[in-house]
């Protein structure tokens, strides 16, 4: 297949389908095939060149090992690596039976592929390990490819000596605190085997080992990722469908990767968040600074991580050295622009974050710049030739001289031929210096081709669309000589190129540090760009410390919704205070904007903790340790789980992993089962959140009875999405035609109608069906709540007392009927009325009044 089809195929297989790939070659053509390259979604090292460098996020690969003994809590040990940066991360933590910490870690790191143990017991389904099955389901839910490895790979026997060879400082392996994490070390040994780190000698002594702490970042689960539209899905067309798409105005590939990482790792420390906000504000308020950075400086930075990677793996050539050099000579421009900031308020943070670091890096890379300027022929770059300067070496200089003389001779021969044929040089007749097949030759346009026919001195080479190629005896001998000299030149040069590349490769760590600083700068500039260019500019939110303060958003908008065409977004306020309104119940008509309202609150909280500005008129937020969501039916039938089951799984996860500082958003819980069961669950879950967990939560529902929670708990607040009901009886007809206009405004109070039938009318259901639906709904309401408008309300106690009194009256009446021997209907009714009228206490009871009204 052609290279483009092959690239397309590789991308589809690795990124969308999550498959492993092996590329086999038979070097001698005698059918003895060998596996030349291997790749998997988390390990793209071998095929980086084939993919053509367009890789969005850094492919993370993780190995996981669990121990779930009945006697202890489940512990999970993981080891993960981004194959393109030489770091191994380890982490070990306790987890609940739904592995919600593990899921949060998968999301935080943006893992692409996960290694787990093979289930040994393949005898029958009964004996399969349920814990591994749970892990597989979680990994699958997060859209991560699974690779199974035999349990032997997870053994910790050789890990210490393996690490000793990979890590930078060998002596310390046995002393490292990380080596006590037995599970994590087992995962590490599997991962090292899988990515073949030990087979490539250039890896020795290059790796770092660090421990990842879950608590540094906000936890997100797979459901929250989907609910908040964080990353673009495979089917998302336009950029504005995801938060990443809206915020990503990065000019460098390193920047885009870092932004994706930031979005999955919202910060937990207030100081860190405010540092980022301060930097965003610097670029937000200074338009010139922002545009200069984007258009002039950042645009021209290549993917430095990948560049450093090529140097490390000895794949680099002179072109890569020149690309590194081009970044280095641009650094003074960056520094100059940043030094131009006059405002003291922003100058110090910018200096600390960028200017000082860039200065140091620029100084250390100065030598690289000098070396390149001395050795590489920079004038040849315009011709896209990457060669060493001839002055740099004696033998090169001699060959170069000969080559230049040949160049002159060839040109002369061309001009002679042109005058001999009477054609104008470079208009009708052309000199081709590096034709694919014929090397140096001449070309005539098709119309003029007749003039070389039957001329003995000229030999035709070939006829193509753009003319006739021909040559002369003299030109051919020049060409042979030229080729030979060029080969000599390249041979002499390649030794020197090797040396230059070797020296440049020693600057790898500095280039990687530089990549980190520039990526950070790129993301910050990108966030400020998004904040300025939104339909209404974003604002800087005020952050409260963890566990303190309230969350108050004024004029909040959903960043993705407001960017859609022909949408006039209606803003709403969100007010979550700890004692008076920490649990909001939102009711109202379908399509009225409930889901958007609760999602935008989640999105804004996340954006604020990433350090971005937020789409509000004003905002203050407390810091959440996790955002937990249960929104919308997902496509879980494909995984053999019913919609309702999936809903319950997500909710169980929320109840187990929520803490007092979490933020829960629930959209329509309990729909997939019978009304009464669903309502019971919704009530119990809400009460549990209010009483036991006590965190901020927003709950959108169609169970209007749920609003009664507000009477029992002071921190529950009812909100509703408003709708305007217009129209009335037309022409005295009995069918009143109601016009419902959705206003999309959220206001305090309850809305006791869902207008489901109205939505059916909007999508043009057949009239007959709509009328039938209305009739049935009215009948059901007759049984239950049709007459609530009589305005009699009663408490549970009234109901109990009233029932008891009514019972005693009915018993008296029965005795009276039997003793007096009353037979006719009228007499019985009259007797009952007389007994009731005589009981003043019963008449005063509110419950009895409501019954009497019926």
Helices and strands as residue ranges (DSSP letters): H 3-11, I 12-16, E 21-25, E 34-39, G 45-47, H 48-51, E 60-67, E 74-82, E 87-95, H 100-109, E 111-117, G 125-127, H 130-141, E 145-149, G 151-154, H 159-166, G 170-175, G 177-180, H 182-195, G 201-203, E 208-211, G 214-216, E 219-220, H 222-227, G 239-241, H 243-247, H 253-264, H 270-285, H 287-291, I 292-297, G 298-300, H 304-312, H 318-339, H 344-350, I 351-355, H 356-364, H 366-375, G 378-383, G 390-392, H 394-421, E 429-435, E 439-444, G 446-452, E 458-464, E 467-472, H 473-505, H 508-533, E 542-543, E 551-556, G 561-563, E 572-576, E 583-588, H 594-610, E 618-621, E 626-630, G 636-639, H 643-657, E 662-667, H 675-688, I 689-693, E 696-700, G 704-708, H 709-712, E 716-726, E 739-748, H 756-762, H 767-784, G 788-790, H 796-820, H 825-837, H 840-844, H 846-853
